[in-house]
Amino acid sequence: MMLNPLRPLKGQLFYLAAVSLLGLLTITENELIYGGLFVLGIALLKKLKKLPSSTLVIMAGCYLIFMAVGYSDSDRLETVYTGVEKNFLLLFDDEIHLDGDLLSAYTKAVPSNEKVVVKYKIKSNTEQQLIQTLLTPGMACSASGVLNSPSPARNPNAFDYKNYLQRNKISWILDVDKLSLETCYKQSDSIVTELKAFRHKEIARIRNTLSEETSALAAALIFGDRNLFNTETERSYQKIGIVHLLAISGLHVGLLTGMIYFICIRVGVTKEKTEILLMSFLPVYTVITGLSPPVVRSAVMLFMLIGSRRFALRMVPLDAVSAAFMIMAFLQPSFIFDTGFQLSFAVSFSLVISAPVILKDFTSFIKQTAAASFIAQVSSLPIILASFYEVSAISIFANLLFVPLFSIVLLPLLLISYIILLILGALPSIYLSFLENLVHHVNFLAIYLSKLPMSTIIIGKLEPFLLIVQMILIPLFFFKWEGFILKKSKPPLWLFAFPILPLIMQIVLPFINPYGQITFLDVGQGDSIFIRMPYNQGNYLIDTGGVLPFEKENWQQRGSAYDPGKKIVVPFLKSSGIRTVDKLILTHGDADHVGGAIALLEEIRVKQLIIPRVSDRSDLEQSIMNIANEEGIDIYLAGMGTGWKTAAGDFFILNPSEITGERNDQSIVLQAAIGGKKWLFTGDLGNEGENSIVRKIKDIDIDVLKVGHHGSKYSSSELFLERTNPDFAVISVGEKNRYGHPGKEVIRRLEERGTQIFRTDEDGAIIYKFKGNSGTFMTQFP
């Protein structure tokens, strides 16, 4: 919410916080835009005579200081390594994460102190147990491995891991071949490291003592660690808009300090000593809860509010949150790009500014809680959409239900349980049974609510101009709402449409968009191709990617197996605003083509499932069909000679022609005329299947060939290429895959014909954007 420039305010630091942000963004993002916004803001304030000239000078000074801070921080990414080094001494000084047979951690290479991400595949159950016992923050160990540069985003709108690491001053990922545990020794015993080691050991204690569900919630609420959470449960909390309850935030810090304050006063500790105790406790608490931005923000705010009272200084909450913002941004400028930081401050500023007028207008506890939840949801909309591309339709109701449950019941119970666990080493069986049942039913309720129709609404990534409109409308909405309250009149219902107008426009845009797009997603060693027709005339997905399963022992099993459908395909569709897939075409039953379909069916509505008309189906394919039947999805068995037409393109199925045969050669082969080009999508078609098609179809001349079977040497024969005569070839293949795809013979045959080759391992996602009968190829990597 924006401040009313016509009403005198005590929180003058808000303006300094605003210009400090503009100063950082001027350097890190766009000098012209954010520098222009600063000049415009100063000019408006001067014209409105809101602030004296001396304050405007201070604001300009603050802006220049944070420009310098941003420049200094952006210039600090240096590496002493060339990438050829093999042997390292690693200091594990931060969180160490074990997931089955995978160890991952942020470390420092000694003696350079350069931060390096470490990934290590554990060799045995014995080694895993030794790592759990031995490896804690503060330990240093010798290791050998290969340095790899992190990859940028390989698909449109995907998370840019390389950019994230660079902002955290990390240049390398070390893939460890050998971790020499016998060389490990205690290298650091600083207070911060000791607190991190304490956190690590206590999370392990909780995990080893309590049940899976209870330990996950306890670790999240007490130590700010969500790694123990089941992904389905965590996703349910996210879908109903209460995932913030699983992260330690201002609510948790406030409740905990309130409990400590109450207990100290009740046992006879003086007010002054209690406040000193709390000021000493807050920095310690931020470390043992993982130093997450929301915790740091709330701890800094409380520290300053308590401290200002101790020294008879008057600091209003708005000044406290503004000062916390500037301190954190000054010490760690990259925080401004952290989603948790953005959400924490967006919600804090809006609630603090709304409290004197808007929240005060509501008298009952329930109404105030609902209003606070609504304000928080509205103020965080741009950040939520930028990160998750969807909004919860039941978040206000869910918060009304779960916030009291967590703050009054679960958090106190889990804190008491942890204290008992520290003292006795175990919880009484009756009490433990009650606690586990309570946690189970809370999780069950969250999962149940998340499965309600329309619990979430997919919006997509807002177009830049709509994002700007929303950034203007949200503060305007709060300003107008506050104005009606001050005039003692009821705000009209149309006012509450302000924040959602850009969302409605975003949903409508595809229906008036004359452009279509074909996107070959980079899903690693697999296939997934999305076709979006102009004017929303059809959304078709060919395959969903997936990984081939390998047998693993129990100790090797990871909490969440990697699924390209969940990690790549679904986020891409959501970012594109896709709520419905009209046709899901699964070319054949191999896991690298259909493994992501289950995740897709859980998140995106599918109207029709098209699978090949064959007799031999994989177990995975049959499972997908069973889910489709349960969901009431139309299942169509495709064979040669079938197809469909749209106003912007025709689709014709060339294969399979028989119901028996080798699975790859029975792949659905789809010929399409889209965007002024003829396309052939071939699944995992091999030489035998290719020969069958050219024998039965005389005229098969095309422009673009999706090369069969990831460019295997057993595909794209001379005869097939001669008959199809493609100008462009797209190969969907995993980077450094174990199969050696694409085959050198295939590349040679394509190059000899003058065919332009696109490869997902080298180009990332490959996109063809078209309007009418003309279009252009683009790649994710320039």
Number of C-alpha atoms within 10 A of each C-alpha: 23 15 18 16 14 9 7 11 12 12 17 15 16 21 19 23 23 18 26 28 23 26 26 28 21 23 21 17 11 13 15 11 12 20 18 14 15 22 11 12 15 19 13 13 15 14 10 11 12 16 16 10 12 9 14 18 12 12 21 18 15 22 24 17 16 24 22 15 21 24 17 13 21 16 10 11 14 11 14 9 12 8 15 10 11 13 13 18 20 26 27 25 24 19 18 20 15 18 19 20 20 16 17 17 18 19 25 22 18 15 10 11 12 19 22 21 20 22 18 19 18 22 14 13 15 11 14 21 11 12 17 16 11 14 20 24 28 22 19 24 21 19 22 18 20 16 21 14 13 19 11 16 18 25 25 22 17 16 16 15 14 18 16 16 17 17 20 16 20 23 25 23 22 24 18 20 16 15 22 12 16 9 11 18 15 14 15 16 14 10 11 18 20 18 21 24 24 16 24 23 17 18 22 15 17 20 18 11 15 18 13 16 18 24 23 22 24 27 26 21 24 24 21 23 23 17 14 20 21 14 13 11 17 18 16 22 23 21 26 26 24 23 15 16 19 23 23 24 22 19 17 20 20 14 15 17 18 13 12 16 17 13 13 17 13 10 8 9 14 11 12 9 12 18 20 14 14 20 20 12 15 19 17 15 19 24 21 21 22 20 16 19 23 24 28 26 27 26 26 23 22 23 22 21 20 18 18 15 13 13 8 9 12 13 16 14 19 22 23 23 26 23 20 23 25 22 15 18 21 19 11 15 25 21 19 18 12 15 15 19 21 18 21 21 22 20 19 22 19 22 21 17 19 23 13 11 14 22 20 12 17 15 9 10 9 11 14 17 18 20 20 23 21 16 21 20 20 21 24 19 22 21 15 19 19 16 17 17 23 21 22 20 16 19 23 22 14 21 23 18 12 20 18 12 13 20 16 12 13 21 19 17 15 20 15 12 19 21 13 14 17 14 10 10 11 14 19 11 9 8 11 16 12 11 18 17 14 15 18 15 11 16 19 14 15 22 19 12 17 23 15 11 9 12 17 20 17 24 23 25 24 22 13 9 10 16 18 13 15 21 17 15 19 22 20 19 19 25 18 14 20 20 17 14 15 13 9 10 10 11 15 10 8 7 13 14 13 19 23 15 14 22 23 12 14 19 16 13 15 20 12 10 13 14 17 24 21 20 21 26 26 31 32 23 25 27 29 28 25 22 20 22 25 23 17 17 15 18 21 19 22 23 27 33 30 26 21 12 10 5 7 11 10 10 15 18 14 14 14 12 11 12 20 25 26 21 15 24 29 22 24 22 24 22 23 19 21 21 18 17 22 16 20 23 23 26 30 27 24 23 21 23 26 26 27 27 27 20 17 20 19 14 18 16 15 23 16 18 22 20 21 27 22 19 10 14 14 12 12 16 20 12 13 19 19 13 15 19 13 9 14 12 17 14 16 14 11 23 24 18 11 13 15 10 11 11 10 18 20 14 18 18 21 24 27 26 22 13 14 13 13 13 23 21 26 29 31 29 28 22 22 21 18 24 24 15 15 19 24 26 23 26 28 27 30 25 21 15 26 21 14 15 19 15 9 10 10 10 9 16 15 20 17 23 24 26 28 28 27 27 27 24 19 15 24 26 18 13 13 18 21 12 15 20 19 22 15 19 22 20 25 32 27 23 17 11 12 8 12 15 21 22 15 12 16 21 18 11 15 21 13 9 14 13 19 13 16 21 23 27 21 16 16 27 24 26 21 17 17 21 18 14 12 12 17 11 14 15 20 18 14 6
